[in-house]
Amino acid sequence: MPLLRRDDRSILGREETLRSWLVKGRDPIIQEIDGLDIGWGGVQRWATARMADVGDGLHLDFACGVGSFLAQLGWRFPEAHLVGLNIDFSGPHEPVRELLSRAGVKCLLVRADARRMPFPDRRFDSVSCFLGLQDIEIGFGEEGLRAALSEAARILRQGGTLTVVDEFPFDKMDRLLERLPFRTVGRAEQSLDAKWSRPVAERAVELYADGWVDQMRISESHERARVRVEVLRRMRSEMERQLAVQGYYVPFGPARMVEARKIR
Ligand SMILES: C[S@@+](CC[C@H](N)C(=O)[O-])C[C@H]1O[C@@H](n2cnc3c(N)ncnc32)[C@H](O)[C@@H]1O
């Protein structure tokens, strides 16, 4: 019997219900900013529609954060056996269990560092990472990023597919994967369906700058403040550029998806 792969229409309604729950009672600006976490302006639906079929295989989503891509995977591939890995499930990631339960998606959550995944070799049929590579790089540099991708290669079975979605240019992904046992089988790019006004954009870049310094795990308060000022300056300058050129702010992207098959 063919395995079920749900279509976009049935997923859209699920996204809306989950988003309403996530932002309920918040002020309207925060509703818009945090609401983006569910679906990421259509990019999650776009990615799961294009990626290799997960079917009923064992699938790992690493750097799963609050689990919105896991929810999306569970909606698209209802027969998949899902595992989510994140370095912690506290702070902004704390609602992950409730989010997945409200999404109706079953998933095993593992708290671990993607640079040292607690799984045996070739355990998974497929692996994904949605907007996690950039956070690993912010916290642990390119060396950390390479370690996480090398772990993804180790725990994936031969013939299995790694799907990553991030902002990185394609040539950077090529460089990161070049010494690993992968063959790139797909690349695609997609813009976010999000057009934020100035008040939303201004609040968002403040929050994103906080998130950035949190990911850097800087404990010394002066250094934290210094880095935050620098990150915020960069984000504001991009925000002003977009507001001047197009009259709205798109907080991320374009998103680039790379699919790589494990060849040995
Ligand atoms: C922006 S979130 C990714 C979004 C998420 N995939 C989703 O669907 O909602 C990035 C996540 O990477 C996690 N992270 C950063 N470094 C990590 C590491 N070394 N190992 C595992 N997770 C890590 C962060 O805790 C954060 O939750």
The ligand as an ORCA input file, in Angstrom:
! r2SCAN-3c Opt
* xyz 0 1
  C      16.171     28.644     15.006
  S      16.067     27.148     15.869
  C      15.633     26.103     14.568
  C      14.145     26.113     14.285
  C      13.551     24.758     14.470
  N      14.173     23.795     13.585
  C      12.056     24.728     14.301
  O      11.559     23.988     13.465
  O      11.344     25.410     15.040
  C      17.745     26.669     16.098
  C      17.950     25.711     17.245
  O      19.272     25.180     17.206
  C      19.583     24.809     18.531
  N      21.015     24.520     18.626
  C      22.048     25.403     18.564
  N      23.213     24.748     18.692
  C      22.925     23.421     18.805
  C      23.714     22.248     18.937
  N      25.036     22.301     18.987
  N      23.081     21.073     19.034
  C      21.736     20.991     18.985
  N      20.937     22.063     18.864
  C      21.518     23.273     18.762
  C      19.115     25.988     19.334
  O      18.921     25.636     20.695
  C      17.809     26.353     18.617
  O      16.717     25.793     19.270
*
